[in-house]
Amino acid sequence: METLKSLAIFLKFPKYDFNDSLNFLILDKMKHTHLIILALSAAVIVSSGCNRLDVAGMVINRSDTEERVADWLDYNAQNGEPVIENAPDEYHVYSCSDSHYSERDSIMPQGANDRLYQYITTMRNDSNALFAIHAGDMVNESGEKGFVMTEEAIRYNPETQAIDKPCFLVIGNHDIYFDCASFFKKHFHTSTYTVTVKTVSGYQDLYIFLDSGNGTHGKRQLDWLEEQLSNRDKYRHCFVISHNWLFRTSYNYTTTPAANLPQDEQYAFMDLMSRCNVDMVIMGHFHMREQRQFGGVHYVMTKALIEEPSYLVVNVGEKVTYEYQELAE
């Protein structure tokens, strides 16, 4: 298997040292009056100059979870999955989400106003950090530009970053709107995979990355997830990373199909997490800090990198702890 020089750009998988299309269903469920309201709302949003909402993309999506997962798993079969070797027994993992790159924002890649770059730089200058996570929603508009900007932001810069360390990503709902999934695939290749960390004392930690861009994980991916967790006893700790937050709260009352998992899938997913003793599920999507504990599993939502940006630092050792950090601006 080819080994790439850069750990940051997720092109191949080296070893490192140290059903869906559920968005279509909204058209079946919404009555004619709701469509009128949606159209009027879109007009108001456009006239107000808001560039953060993707109204058309919320109701039209031609990307299918089962087809994407088949592509992701095929890529893994051909290229392998990341293994980080000789890691310290205690280390940090950083997690962010929802950077929402838009060409309209005039962000200069790796510049002072590039928050994803600042986040990656902070991680690479933390001597205890092993890698970073981006939990989805890299872009905020149609086209390839946002994915190019993401790739540039996470590229190693030896002038400002001490050590080249990888950033692992999952796809979010905005990353599939307007047929954007093909651009995610072009630049980042897979969203259903594992990362295994092997420490100097022989411990192993497992990180499982999932595609929930359509508001579901889909049958094939859930079967694959259960297969990965069948070997849970081999690992000291286990983490699952997916974009869509599981729980409805007062601020995420939205019922768009990409909002939360279907209820029966949510129950089955959470039951699997508990039965398999998963330590933590890391998610994004709603741009808020949120923590829940259910069945012995910690569910943690990371805040967006766009409004009062912050990120998560997870300390992995004998125990797992975490804290939110504000992004210095």
C-alpha positions as CSV (number, residue, x, y, z in Angstrom):
1,M,0.0,0.0,0.0
2,E,1.3,3.4,-0.9
3,T,2.3,5.7,1.9
4,L,1.8,9.4,1.4
5,K,4.1,12.0,2.7
6,S,1.4,14.3,4.0
7,L,-0.8,13.0,6.8
8,A,-3.2,15.9,6.6
9,I,-4.6,15.3,3.1
10,F,-6.7,12.2,3.2
11,L,-5.8,10.6,-0.2
12,K,-4.6,7.1,0.7
13,F,-4.6,5.2,4.0
14,P,-1.1,4.9,5.3
15,K,0.2,3.7,8.7
16,Y,1.3,6.6,10.8
17,D,3.9,6.7,13.5
18,F,3.5,8.6,16.8
19,N,-33.3,3.9,1.5
20,D,-32.9,6.2,1.7
21,S,-32.2,9.6,0.1
22,L,-34.5,10.6,2.8
23,N,-34.6,14.2,1.7
24,F,-37.0,13.1,-1.0
25,L,-39.5,12.0,1.6
26,I,-40.1,15.6,2.6
27,L,-41.8,16.2,-0.7
28,D,-44.2,13.3,0.0
29,K,-44.9,14.4,3.6
30,M,-45.4,18.1,3.0
31,K,-48.8,19.3,1.8
32,H,-49.3,22.0,-0.8
33,T,-49.6,24.7,1.7
34,H,-46.4,23.8,3.4
35,L,-44.6,24.1,0.0
36,I,-46.0,27.6,-0.4
37,I,-44.8,28.5,3.0
38,L,-41.4,27.1,2.2
39,A,-41.2,29.1,-1.0
40,L,-42.2,32.3,0.8
41,S,-39.6,31.6,3.5
42,A,-37.0,31.1,0.8
43,A,-37.9,34.5,-0.7
44,V,-37.6,36.2,2.7
45,I,-34.2,34.6,3.3
46,V,-32.8,35.5,-0.1
47,S,-34.1,39.1,0.3
48,S,-32.5,39.4,3.7
49,G,-29.1,38.5,2.3
50,C,-28.6,35.5,4.6
51,N,-25.9,33.2,3.2
52,R,-26.0,30.5,5.8
53,L,-29.2,28.7,4.8
54,D,-29.4,26.2,2.0
55,V,-33.1,26.1,1.4
56,A,-33.2,24.4,-2.0
57,G,-30.8,21.8,-0.8
58,M,-33.0,20.9,2.2
59,V,-35.7,19.6,-0.1
60,I,-33.8,18.3,-3.2
61,N,-31.1,15.7,-2.8
62,R,-30.2,13.0,-5.3
63,S,-27.4,11.3,-3.3
64,D,-28.3,8.0,-1.8
65,T,-26.8,6.6,1.4
66,E,-26.6,3.0,0.4
67,E,-24.8,3.9,-2.9
68,R,-22.3,6.2,-1.1
69,V,-21.6,3.6,1.6
70,A,-20.9,1.0,-1.1
71,D,-18.4,3.4,-2.7
72,W,-16.8,4.2,0.7
73,L,-16.3,0.5,1.6
74,D,-15.0,-0.3,-1.9
75,Y,-12.4,2.5,-1.5
76,N,-11.4,1.0,1.9
77,A,-11.1,-2.5,0.4
78,Q,-8.6,-1.2,-2.2
79,N,-6.6,1.2,0.0
80,G,-6.9,-0.1,3.5
81,E,-7.8,1.9,6.6
82,P,-5.6,4.2,8.8
83,V,-3.5,2.7,11.6
84,I,-1.5,5.0,13.9
85,E,1.3,3.2,15.5
86,N,3.7,3.9,18.5
87,A,1.2,6.4,19.9
88,P,1.7,7.5,23.6
89,D,-0.6,5.7,26.1
90,E,-2.3,9.1,26.8
91,Y,-3.0,11.5,24.0
92,H,-5.4,14.2,22.7
93,V,-7.8,14.0,19.9
94,Y,-9.4,17.3,18.6
95,S,-12.9,17.5,17.1
96,C,-14.7,20.2,15.2
97,S,-17.6,20.4,12.8
98,D,-19.6,22.7,10.5
99,S,-16.9,24.9,9.0
100,H,-19.3,25.7,6.1
101,Y,-16.9,27.1,3.6
102,S,-18.5,29.5,1.1
103,E,-16.7,31.3,-1.7
104,R,-18.9,34.3,-0.7
105,D,-17.2,34.5,2.7
106,S,-13.9,35.6,1.1
107,I,-11.9,33.3,3.4
108,M,-8.2,33.3,2.5
109,P,-7.1,29.6,2.8
110,Q,-4.5,29.3,5.7
111,G,-5.1,33.0,6.4
112,A,-6.0,34.9,9.6
113,N,-9.8,34.5,9.0
114,D,-9.6,30.8,8.2
115,R,-11.0,29.1,11.3
116,L,-10.5,25.6,10.2
117,Y,-6.8,26.3,9.5
118,Q,-6.5,27.9,13.0
119,Y,-8.1,24.8,14.5
120,I,-5.7,22.5,12.6
121,T,-2.7,24.6,13.5
122,T,-3.6,24.5,17.2
123,M,-3.8,20.7,17.1
124,R,-0.5,20.4,15.2
125,N,1.2,22.6,17.8
126,D,-0.1,20.5,20.7
127,S,2.6,18.0,21.5
128,N,0.0,15.7,23.1
129,A,-2.3,15.7,20.1
130,L,-2.5,12.7,17.8
131,F,-5.0,13.7,15.1
132,A,-8.0,16.0,14.4
133,I,-11.6,15.2,13.4
134,H,-14.0,17.2,11.3
135,A,-17.5,15.9,11.9
136,G,-19.1,17.1,8.7
137,D,-20.6,20.1,6.9
138,M,-17.5,21.4,5.2
139,V,-19.3,23.5,2.7
140,N,-22.3,25.9,2.5
141,E,-23.1,26.1,-1.2
142,S,-23.1,24.2,-4.4
143,G,-19.9,23.5,-6.4
144,E,-16.4,22.2,-5.6
145,K,-14.8,25.3,-4.2
146,G,-15.7,24.6,-0.5
147,F,-14.0,21.2,-0.7
148,V,-10.9,22.7,-2.3
149,M,-10.8,25.3,0.5
150,T,-11.2,22.5,3.1
151,E,-8.3,20.6,1.6
152,E,-6.2,23.7,1.6
153,A,-7.0,24.5,5.2
154,I,-6.0,21.1,6.5
155,R,-2.8,20.9,4.4
156,Y,0.4,20.9,6.5
157,N,2.1,24.3,6.8
158,P,5.6,23.9,8.2
159,E,6.0,27.6,8.7
160,T,3.3,27.7,11.4
161,Q,2.7,24.0,12.4
162,A,5.1,22.0,14.4
163,I,4.3,18.4,13.3
164,D,2.3,17.1,10.4
165,K,-0.6,15.2,11.9
166,P,-3.8,14.0,10.1
167,C,-7.3,15.2,10.0
168,F,-10.0,12.6,9.5
169,L,-13.4,13.7,8.1
170,V,-17.0,12.5,7.7
171,I,-19.6,13.8,5.3
172,G,-22.5,16.1,6.5
173,N,-25.8,17.0,5.0
174,H,-24.5,20.2,3.4
175,D,-21.8,18.1,1.8
176,I,-24.3,16.2,-0.2
177,Y,-26.7,19.0,-1.3
178,F,-26.6,20.0,-4.9
179,D,-24.9,16.7,-5.9
180,C,-21.8,17.7,-3.8
181,A,-21.1,14.2,-2.6
182,S,-19.1,13.6,-5.7
183,F,-16.7,16.4,-4.7
184,F,-16.4,15.0,-1.2
185,K,-15.5,11.6,-2.7
186,K,-13.0,13.3,-5.1
187,H,-11.1,15.1,-2.3
188,F,-11.6,12.9,0.8
189,H,-12.5,9.5,-0.7
190,T,-14.5,7.8,2.1
191,S,-16.8,8.6,5.0
192,T,-17.3,5.1,6.4
193,Y,-14.0,3.8,7.8
194,T,-12.1,3.0,11.0
195,V,-8.9,4.5,12.5
196,T,-7.0,2.3,14.9
197,V,-4.5,3.7,17.4
198,K,-1.8,1.4,18.8
199,T,0.0,2.7,21.8
200,V,3.6,2.0,22.9
201,S,2.3,-0.2,25.7
202,G,0.2,-2.3,23.4
203,Y,-3.2,-0.7,24.0
204,Q,-5.5,-0.3,21.0
205,D,-8.2,2.4,20.6
206,L,-10.8,2.2,17.8
207,Y,-12.4,5.2,16.0
208,I,-15.3,4.5,13.7
209,F,-16.4,7.2,11.2
210,L,-19.9,7.1,9.7
211,D,-21.9,8.7,6.9
212,S,-25.2,10.2,8.1
213,G,-25.5,12.9,5.5
214,N,-29.1,11.9,4.5
215,G,-30.3,11.8,8.1
216,T,-29.8,8.0,8.3
217,H,-26.9,5.6,8.4
218,G,-28.6,3.1,6.1
219,K,-28.8,-0.7,6.5
220,R,-25.5,-1.6,4.9
221,Q,-23.5,0.8,7.0
222,L,-25.3,-0.3,10.2
223,D,-24.5,-3.9,9.4
224,W,-20.9,-2.9,8.8
225,L,-20.9,-0.9,12.1
226,E,-22.1,-3.9,14.0
227,E,-19.4,-6.0,12.4
228,Q,-16.7,-3.6,13.6
229,L,-18.1,-3.5,17.1
230,S,-18.2,-7.3,17.3
231,N,-14.4,-7.1,18.1
232,R,-14.9,-4.4,20.8
233,D,-13.1,-6.5,23.4
234,K,-9.8,-6.0,21.5
235,Y,-9.8,-2.3,22.2
236,R,-9.2,-0.2,25.3
237,H,-11.6,2.6,24.1
238,C,-14.0,3.0,21.3
239,F,-15.4,6.2,19.7
240,V,-18.0,6.7,17.0
241,I,-18.0,9.8,14.8
242,S,-21.1,10.9,12.7
243,H,-22.5,14.2,11.6
244,N,-26.2,14.2,12.7
245,W,-27.1,14.8,16.3
246,L,-29.4,12.1,17.7
247,F,-31.5,14.1,20.2
248,R,-34.2,16.7,19.7
249,T,-34.0,19.6,22.1
250,S,-35.7,23.0,22.3
251,Y,-33.3,24.6,19.8
252,N,-33.3,21.8,17.2
253,Y,-37.0,21.4,16.7
254,T,-36.6,21.2,12.9
255,T,-38.2,18.2,11.2
256,T,-36.3,18.2,7.9
257,P,-35.2,14.7,7.0
258,A,-31.5,15.5,7.6
259,A,-32.2,16.7,11.1
260,N,-32.3,13.5,13.2
261,L,-32.2,9.8,12.6
262,P,-35.5,8.0,12.1
263,Q,-36.8,7.0,15.5
264,D,-36.5,3.3,15.1
265,E,-32.9,3.6,13.8
266,Q,-32.1,5.9,16.6
267,Y,-33.2,3.4,19.2
268,A,-31.3,0.6,17.5
269,F,-28.2,2.7,17.1
270,M,-28.2,3.8,20.8
271,D,-28.8,0.2,21.9
272,L,-25.9,-1.0,19.9
273,M,-23.7,1.7,21.4
274,S,-24.6,0.7,24.9
275,R,-24.3,-3.1,24.3
276,C,-20.9,-2.7,22.8
277,N,-19.6,-0.4,25.5
278,V,-18.8,2.6,23.2
279,D,-17.1,5.3,25.2
280,M,-18.2,8.3,23.2
281,V,-20.2,9.3,20.1
282,I,-19.1,12.6,18.6
283,M,-21.4,14.6,16.4
284,G,-22.2,18.0,15.0
285,H,-24.9,19.5,12.8
286,F,-26.8,21.9,15.1
287,H,-24.0,24.4,15.8
288,M,-24.5,24.0,19.6
289,R,-22.7,22.5,22.5
290,E,-24.6,19.6,23.9
291,Q,-23.8,16.6,26.0
292,R,-26.0,13.6,26.9
293,Q,-25.3,10.3,28.6
294,F,-27.4,7.3,27.9
295,G,-26.8,3.6,28.6
296,G,-23.3,4.4,29.8
297,V,-22.3,6.2,26.5
298,H,-21.4,9.9,26.3
299,Y,-22.9,11.7,23.3
300,V,-21.2,15.0,22.6
301,M,-22.0,17.6,20.0
302,T,-19.3,20.0,18.9
303,K,-20.2,23.6,18.2
304,A,-19.7,25.0,14.7
305,L,-16.6,26.8,13.6
306,I,-18.6,29.7,12.2
307,E,-20.4,31.4,15.1
308,E,-18.5,31.9,18.3
309,P,-16.3,29.0,17.1
310,S,-15.1,26.3,19.5
311,Y,-13.9,22.7,19.3
312,L,-13.6,19.7,21.4
313,V,-10.4,18.3,23.0
314,V,-10.7,14.7,24.1
315,N,-8.1,13.3,26.5
316,V,-7.7,9.6,25.9
317,G,-5.8,7.6,28.4
318,E,-6.7,5.2,31.2
319,K,-10.0,7.2,31.3
320,V,-11.6,9.4,28.7
321,T,-12.3,13.0,29.5
322,Y,-13.1,16.0,27.3
323,E,-13.5,19.8,27.3
324,Y,-14.6,22.5,24.9
325,Q,-12.0,25.1,23.9
326,E,-12.8,28.5,22.3
327,L,-11.0,29.2,19.1
328,A,-8.8,32.2,19.6
329,E,-9.6,35.0,17.1
